[in-house]
Amino acid sequence: MKAIKNSILAMALGMGLTACTDLDEKVYDRIDAGVYYQNEASVKGAVAAIYGQTSQTLAGENFFHLSEYPSDQITWRVWNGGLWGWDEAMKTVLSWHNWTSESTIINNAWNGAWTAIGLANLLLSDLEGLNASALGMTDAQLAQYVAEVRTIRAWNYYCIFELWGGALPLNTSASSVVPGSADPDWDTSCKKIYDFIATELDETVSALAKDDANHSMVNRANQAMNRLLKARLLLNAEVFIGEKHFDECEALSKEIINGVYGDYAIDDNYRNLYSMDNVKSPEVIFALAAEDGQGAANAISNVRTMVGMWYGYADYFGQSYDGIGAWNCVCLVPSFDNSGTVQSTGGSIGAKCFLDYGDKLGAPYERFDDRDIRKQNYTYDAATKTHGPGMFLKGVMRANFGTGDVLKADADRDGQDLVFVDQLGTFLNQGRDLEPVMSPRWGETNSGVRLVKYPLYPNDENGGFKSIDDVQFRLAEAYYNVAECEMRKGNSAEAKSYVDAVRARYYKSADRTAALSVPGPGFDSFDMDWMLSEWGKEYLGEGNRRRTDLRRFDKFTQGQWWFWGRATEDGIDLPAKRDRKYEWYPLPQTAISVNPGLIQNPNY
């Protein structure tokens, strides 16, 4: 699918994609189906447009912002005395949990969300009217393409369902008739949308292909991807519709693990999941295709690789990259407060760790056991093209993957050695006096540990990092599904065995037994808090924290991490626990203005 993902249909269907926003939209440049569809290649090209748009939307930055910044692992902060990164508070309102129906990122996410769904609706109306034999195809081949589009549409719906819940319309038609919210009653609307997604997935799975030994289906909706999405829906059913479906989720996840929908295995080297040719990993079930210079490669790369990169990142990674920009405003949520003796390069000695505060959330870097191979700085050997096991940047930064001269900071610490600290504060007292725990708005250019999960390594004959496919579904999720379901039944030993099947790869053989025998930093037992933490470590930075984890554990507004109840910000209420209204996002006011059939989330 990578070879044909830039179909001309992306332009041909470019109009009429905002049906849930624009009441008067008309299609002016859509190619007649009888003219466009001549053979299987034209059908495949049209379907590829759906994947391309889904990459732009679901792997794009707006969905990342809405899932990660309000959560306990990644944050956006301003620095240089507050001059850089403020962005009119677009991102900081997410960390503060005080967004409104007029918040920019919510509006941007809404507008983008309907593009892939609108394309899918238009395409399905075309495909359902085609004659397979006239195109040189079998009925089964055409049915597979239809099933792919319906599955991808269901995935898009699932992702926006997690954000807007029962306020959503249920729009499955290519007509110009614009629906309102699925039902005037919030709970009934949630149930209708939930049932729609579940039915779509169940009705299409048998028409989809299983992946083969060559992973030829890894960039296309396949049976395992479909079933893992259904398991995700079941796992979160209590959040969506107030019903517990953990037993069904566990049974389905075990079927995936046991190879009912294709042969997969946990990869012994986790770096294979995020590096070139990651589609060959036995763990990868579905990945969005990416290729430097084409389609959504820049959008994908901005989110997964430039998060946390400072403006001088090229000196460390050996090269700069066109079409993407550094996100030095983003870093991991700090593991330490700002107490102790201030250092000249920033941070302090003797600070108190938030694990010592008793927090079960946040402090993501310190949640990793020191024996965990990931808890090292990221390195790369250009001669052997080998990635070191580490996935962080912390401490003194040196050129050439940590082997050269010490790099210099800019802005507020211009000319000083660049030393990333696991703290967030204004140690230079620029903009605001330093406090032990500060509002998430404040930091410096060297604040926060940086994550390098998808590597940035120099371009070579195989292309640069922007050609790494974006993994969205992998087998580890099925293992963690089973573990959580067992934990909820009180079977902590069984839950641990499924988590250990994945996390064993993160320890050297000499350390493995001892490391796996303890729950790790911040935990005394293998319990639900530990389970939530393991989800967080495994999927750190992958854009899922709010929707996949915190909501289900009722920690999104009720949990304690970092600054809640410990910090102040002028004009902003930062209580220890947040208002439950923020567990769902509001519909943008602009959407309601043009579509009076939409019913706002009742909490707003």
Disulfide bonds with the S-S distance in Angstrom:
none
